[in-house]
Amino acid sequence: MSNTLKKYECSLTQAVRSWFYSSEKEELIEITAPEGEIIMKVRMTDDGPVISVSGAHLELKSTETIALEAKKIKIKAEEKVASCAGRIKPPV
C-alpha cells in the first residue's frame, strides 16, 4: 500500500452509506446515517480492530452469555445505571 489515502463508497440504501478507507498506516470502515453522522466505525490498528457504534439505543442480546473481558471497563451514564439478575418479570 502507498501513503496515499484510498477512499471507496458503497451505498447500502439511498440514505445509508458505507465508506472504506485504506492507507499504509490504517484501514477504516465507516457506516453513515442519512444525515451524514457516523453510526459505526471499524478501524484496523496494529493492536487489533477498534469498533465504535453510535445510536439512540444500542442493544446486545444473547440466548446464552455476553462476556466482557478487558484490562479496564468503564460505564458512564448521564442519568441512571440499572442492573438486575435472576428471572426478569415482564412489565405490568
Secondary structure as the mmCIF struct_conf table of DSSP 4:
data_model
#
loop_
_struct_conf.conf_type_id
_struct_conf.id
_struct_conf.beg_label_comp_id
_struct_conf.beg_label_asym_id
_struct_conf.beg_label_seq_id
_struct_conf.end_label_comp_id
_struct_conf.end_label_asym_id
_struct_conf.end_label_seq_id
BEND BEND1 ASN A 3 THR A 4
STRN STRN1 LYS A 6 SER A 11
BEND BEND2 LEU A 12 ALA A 15
STRN STRN2 ARG A 17 SER A 22
BEND BEND3 GLU A 24 LYS A 25
STRN STRN3 GLU A 27 THR A 32
TURN_TY1_P TURN_TY1_P1 PRO A 34 GLU A 35
BEND BEND4 GLY A 36 GLY A 36
STRN STRN4 ILE A 38 THR A 45
TURN_TY1_P TURN_TY1_P2 ASP A 46 ASP A 47
STRN STRN5 GLY A 48 VAL A 53
BEND BEND5 ALA A 56 ALA A 56
BEND BEND6 THR A 63 GLU A 64
BEND BEND7 LYS A 71 LYS A 71
BEND BEND8 GLU A 78 GLU A 79
BEND BEND9 GLY A 86 GLY A 86
HELX_LH_PP_P HELX_LH_PP_P1 ARG A 87 PRO A 91
#
